[in-house]
């Protein structure tokens, strides 16, 4: 298939968009993650809500610690978006070439997206684990990337990989919900306007935006217990947890995290921090796509210029 300039352009603009949106929303992400990582009985909780995390940083004069792990998170975000957008473009082009079709269907598109997402998760999981540990460390006590990774084994660097792969189903859930809501909305409009269901009609821009937001929220709610469990597995150990190493249920495993949440917080504990997660997800998606669209054309022009420069110099070297 050769050097795919279009895939490189999509990957680069997507990665830059992710980097900018991650930096802007990072303090919110840190507060959300620390709040999610706390696992105590209700009467012993340090954080009653996400604002308590922010107030702790302010009262202890550790506001800059809200950015602890930002470099690692940006590196993970840049690499993951680059791998995802390049992988998606690559798998999509491969599918079209092998199938002989001119366009990709809905099911095939979801499979391509899932394949790209799985590749991305496997490549960036150590960075994801490290950034979670750095974010959930005590304010002012976060360690660097290399030290964080070197303290554990390679197996520990891939903590939560299974759940991360499971969470690649989020877009599929979102699209399924969106499609069902869209069909219901269009059917109601058609019956109201024409009295039948046979005519073709499209959603308005506002309706599409609202249904997209609702479907994303539904997908987040359905997968949130897995998100909370993943944070618990990857979180840095508190002083209390380090003292309680003899407890077999206090291990960094899926079953151990699920048991801990159920024992100390009950069923609602699996949805702790859900509002902050939805807020962060919606804002991040909106910022990311907006920035990506703005810089895609510029990225394409730069890559074309670089390609022309490389070929011109190669021609000169051959002639010399």
CORWO-V985153 format. One record per backbone hydrogen bond with DSSP energy under -1.0 kcal/mol. CO is the residue of the C=O (numbers start at 1). NH is the residue of the N-H. Records with the same first field share a line. If there is no record, write none. Layout:
BEGIN
CO->NH, NH
END
This chain:
BEGIN
3->5
4->8
5->9
6->10
7->11
8->12
9->13
10->14
11->15
12->16
13->17
14->18
15->19
16->20
17->21
18->22
19->23
20->24
21->25
25->29
26->30
27->31
28->32
29->33
30->34
31->35
32->36
33->37
41->44
49->52
50->54
51->55
52->56
53->57
54->58
55->59
56->60
57->62
58->61
62->65
63->66
64->67
65->68
67->70
69->73
70->74
71->75
72->76
73->77
74->78
75->79
76->80
77->81
78->82
79->83
80->84
81->85
82->86
83->87
84->88
85->89
86->90
87->91
88->92
89->93
90->94
91->95
92->96
93->97
94->98
95->99
96->100
105->109
106->110
107->111
108->112
109->113
110->114
111->115
112->116
113->117
114->118
115->119
116->120
117->121
118->122
119->123
120->124
121->125
124->128
125->129
126->130
127->131
128->132
129->133
130->134
131->135
132->136
138->141
144->148
145->149
146->150
147->151
153->157
156->159
158->161
160->164
161->165
162->166
163->167
165->168
166->169
167->170
169->173
170->174
171->175
172->176
173->177
174->178
175->179
176->180
177->181
178->182
179->183
180->184
181->185
182->186
183->187
184->188
185->189
186->190
187->191
188->192
189->193
190->194, 195
204->208
205->209
206->210
207->211
208->212
209->213
210->214
211->215
212->216
213->217
214->218
215->219
216->220
217->221
218->222
219->223
223->227
224->228
225->229
226->230
227->231
228->232
229->233
230->234
231->235
238->242
239->243
244->247
247->250
251->253
253->257
254->258
255->259
256->260
257->261
258->262
259->263
260->264
261->265
266->269
267->270
268->271
269->272
271->274
273->277
274->278
275->279
276->280
277->281
278->282
279->283
280->284
281->285
282->286
283->287
284->288
285->289
286->290
287->291
288->292
289->293
290->294
291->295
292->296
295->299
296->300
297->301
298->302
299->303
300->304
301->305
302->306
303->307
304->308
305->309
306->310
307->311
308->312
309->313
310->314
311->315
312->316
313->317
314->318
315->319
316->320
END
